[in-house]
Amino acid sequence: MNPVCPDIKGLPNVIYAKDQPEYLPLPAAKTPDGEVITCWQFSWHERIKLLFTGRLFLTLMTFNQPLQPIRMSVDPPEVP
């Protein structure tokens, strides 16, 4: 699974961790109220595995800080 630019009309694109070699760069779109939207592209192998298992794992690095709210979806968000 690889992050891809979400290209959501009306929102600026940003790249997180662009200059941090220990992390992969993360393209995202950012809303004025602080939502960060990412988009992920599955390989064919991942698509088939997801189809059969129905399971997707999400790992968040909190560095022992409070967990922020998250939301996953197969549809792009509605942006005003």
Legacy VTK file of the C-alpha trace (Angstrom):
# vtk DataFile Version 3.0
C-alpha trace
ASCII
DATASET POLYDATA
POINTS 80 float
0.000 0.000 0.000
1.428 3.361 -0.973
0.296 6.885 -0.182
-0.811 8.892 -3.208
-1.749 12.549 -3.542
-5.469 12.928 -2.740
-5.990 15.846 -5.188
-9.197 17.102 -3.603
-10.585 20.127 -5.413
-10.317 23.306 -3.367
-7.774 21.986 -0.861
-4.028 22.574 -0.870
-1.730 19.569 -1.093
1.045 19.195 1.472
3.773 16.594 2.006
4.500 15.515 5.565
7.971 14.217 6.489
9.353 15.477 3.177
12.769 16.150 4.716
12.782 13.350 7.291
14.671 10.368 5.829
13.598 8.060 8.657
9.990 8.313 7.414
8.299 7.923 4.043
6.966 11.210 2.645
3.201 11.421 3.113
1.231 13.422 0.537
-1.983 14.852 1.944
-4.627 17.528 1.540
-5.329 19.860 4.443
-8.636 21.555 5.247
-8.840 25.032 6.824
-10.170 23.526 10.079
-7.192 21.172 10.466
-8.302 17.878 8.923
-5.511 16.060 7.101
-6.704 13.763 4.319
-4.509 11.025 2.876
-5.198 8.552 0.085
-3.686 5.066 -0.226
-3.288 2.878 -3.309
-3.400 -0.909 -2.864
-1.360 -3.327 -4.973
-3.248 -6.131 -6.745
-2.018 -8.600 -4.134
-3.265 -6.345 -1.316
-6.633 -5.880 -3.035
-7.157 -9.634 -3.295
-6.072 -10.226 0.307
-8.400 -7.458 1.530
-11.254 -8.893 -0.518
-10.869 -12.323 1.083
-10.017 -11.311 4.658
-11.987 -8.072 4.959
-9.295 -6.839 7.354
-7.096 -3.751 7.266
-4.659 -2.844 10.035
-3.813 0.738 11.013
-0.730 1.503 13.114
-0.384 4.975 14.610
2.824 6.248 16.135
1.659 8.265 19.138
5.030 8.434 20.917
3.024 7.892 24.122
0.937 11.015 23.528
-2.900 11.035 23.418
-4.399 9.363 20.369
-5.959 11.762 17.877
-9.347 10.970 16.309
-9.102 9.156 12.976
-11.548 8.041 10.303
-11.063 5.565 7.467
-13.281 5.435 4.392
-13.403 4.051 0.870
-15.030 7.293 -0.334
-13.388 10.712 -0.580
-14.608 13.136 2.078
-17.127 15.830 1.281
-15.384 19.175 1.388
-17.430 22.373 1.600
LINES 1 81
80 0 1 2 3 4 5 6 7 8 9 10 11 12 13 14 15 16 17 18 19 20 21 22 23 24 25 26 27 28 29 30 31 32 33 34 35 36 37 38 39 40 41 42 43 44 45 46 47 48 49 50 51 52 53 54 55 56 57 58 59 60 61 62 63 64 65 66 67 68 69 70 71 72 73 74 75 76 77 78 79
